[in-house]
Amino acid sequence: MDIFALGLSYLALRLSALPADDRHTYGYHRLEVLAALVNGASLGIIALGIWWEAVQRWQQPQHIRSGEMLVIAILGLVVNVVVAFVLGGHSHEQERGNKPVRQDLNLHSAFLHVIGDAVSSIGVILAAVIITLTGQEWVDPLVSVLIGALILFSGYRVLRSSLHILIEGVPEGMSIQQVGTMMGQVTGVHSVHDLHIWSICSGHVALSAHIVLAADDNQGAPLPVMAQLQQQLLEKFGIEHTTIQIDAGDCPQAEGSCGA
């Protein structure tokens, strides 16, 4: 399953780097989110499978070869620590303007697969030592239940984040009220309405909004106002992709209205 997760993440990473075309004007960035969704779901399936095996071991105890168990777990831990170190160096948060850009959800899902396996190896090592010293083989299914719970929690977080992006929710940690208030406070802006913020993929945030200029600016040049809005959105919220329309007045039917 780790090989599957890493292979899927690598494939999505390569495909998402393809340039935009006439049919996919945003490019293929959403493939990263889909890969994270599949990896998150697979983590949940793995956790349920571990729990099922633990129940079977409780109902029908089997002899545990703790020596072989310990050696294999140590080898697995070493491999997973190395892979986790490599993935962690690529999936950490970076800075854009004054705000951190969210880590790559696709790489993070693969990272969680490996971390879950590494933590599992630690649990197996502890169980093997306890079984060797005490002979209490019920420790094996108990550790399995704890490992399954940890993996299920990690899978839930990835699933929640990927689904939130796919339904075009406001990026986690960002407040649409704060963004609207900041835009309304820019010199020359009278009001902001029809404000929408969503993620194309992790780290790529898009915004669209309608603004009404102040009365003394309606006949002037709107370009300085637009430039200031774009600069503030980038520096304070890390939003690069903006689409802002200037209206002559407030739209009664607009959604997501924000006052000046």
Residue pairs with C-beta under 8 A, 6 or more apart in sequence:
1 42
1 46
1 113
2 80
2 83
2 113
2 114
2 117
4 42
5 39
5 42
5 109
5 110
5 113
5 114
6 83
6 110
6 113
6 114
8 35
8 38
8 39
8 110
9 35
9 39
9 106
9 107
9 109
9 110
11 35
12 31
12 32
12 34
12 35
12 106
13 32
13 106
13 107
15 28
15 31
16 27
16 28
16 29
16 30
16 31
16 32
16 106
16 201
17 28
18 27
18 28
19 27
20 26
20 27
26 200
29 200
29 201
29 204
30 166
30 200
30 201
32 104
32 105
32 106
32 201
32 202
33 105
33 106
33 162
33 165
33 166
33 201
33 202
34 162
34 166
35 106
35 109
36 105
36 106
36 108
36 109
36 158
36 161
36 162
36 202
37 158
37 159
37 162
37 163
37 166
39 106
39 109
39 110
39 112
39 113
39 158
40 109
40 155
40 156
40 157
40 158
40 159
40 162
41 155
41 159
42 113
42 155
43 109
43 112
43 113
43 116
43 151
43 152
43 154
43 155
43 158
44 152
44 155
44 156
44 159
46 116
46 148
46 151
46 155
47 148
47 149
47 151
47 152
47 155
48 148
48 152
50 144
50 145
50 147
50 148
50 151
51 144
51 145
51 148
53 141
53 144
54 141
54 142
54 144
54 145
54 148
55 141
57 140
57 141
57 144
58 138
58 141
61 137
61 138
62 137
63 137
64 128
64 131
64 137
64 140
66 128
66 129
66 131
66 132
67 128
67 132
69 124
69 127
69 128
69 131
70 124
70 125
70 128
70 129
70 132
72 124
73 121
73 122
73 124
73 125
73 128
74 121
74 125
76 117
76 118
76 120
76 121
76 124
77 118
77 121
77 122
77 125
80 114
80 115
80 117
80 118
80 121
81 118
83 114
84 111
84 114
84 115
84 118
87 107
87 110
87 111
87 114
88 111
90 104
90 107
91 103
91 104
91 107
91 108
91 111
92 103
93 100
93 101
93 102
93 103
94 100
94 101
95 101
96 234
96 238
96 240
97 234
97 235
97 236
97 237
97 238
98 235
98 236
99 235
99 236
99 237
99 238
100 238
101 203
101 238
102 171
102 172
102 173
102 199
102 202
102 203
103 202
103 203
104 202
104 203
105 158
105 161
105 162
105 165
105 201
105 202
106 202
108 158
108 202
109 158
109 162
112 154
112 155
112 157
112 158
115 154
116 147
116 150
116 151
116 154
119 147
119 150
120 147
120 151
123 143
123 144
123 146
123 147
124 143
126 143
127 139
127 140
127 142
127 143
130 136
130 139
131 137
131 139
131 140
161 172
161 202
164 172
165 198
165 199
165 201
165 202
168 198
168 199
169 198
169 199
170 176
170 197
170 198
171 197
171 198
171 199
171 205
174 197
174 205
174 237
176 195
176 197
176 256
176 258
177 258
179 195
179 197
179 207
179 233
179 237
179 239
180 192
180 195
180 209
180 256
180 258
181 258
182 232
182 233
182 236
182 237
183 189
183 192
183 195
183 209
183 211
183 229
183 232
183 233
183 258
184 191
184 192
184 258
184 259
184 260
185 260
186 225
186 228
186 229
186 232
187 225
187 228
188 213
188 214
188 217
188 222
188 224
188 225
188 228
189 211
189 212
189 213
189 214
189 225
189 229
189 260
190 211
190 212
190 213
190 214
190 215
190 260
191 211
191 212
191 250
191 257
191 258
191 259
191 260
192 209
192 210
192 211
192 212
192 257
192 258
192 259
192 260
193 209
193 210
193 211
193 212
193 247
193 250
193 251
193 254
193 256
193 257
193 258
194 208
194 209
194 210
194 251
194 254
194 255
194 256
194 257
195 207
195 208
195 209
195 210
195 256
195 257
195 258
196 207
196 208
196 209
196 255
196 256
197 205
197 206
197 207
197 239
198 205
198 206
199 205
199 206
200 206
200 241
204 240
204 241
205 237
205 238
205 239
205 240
205 241
206 239
206 241
206 242
206 243
207 233
207 239
207 241
207 242
207 243
207 244
208 242
208 243
208 244
208 245
209 242
209 243
209 244
209 245
210 244
210 245
210 246
210 247
210 251
210 254
211 225
211 229
211 244
211 245
211 246
211 247
212 246
212 247
212 248
212 249
212 250
213 220
213 222
213 225
213 246
217 225
218 248
222 246
226 244
226 246
229 242
229 244
230 242
230 244
233 239
233 242
234 240
250 257
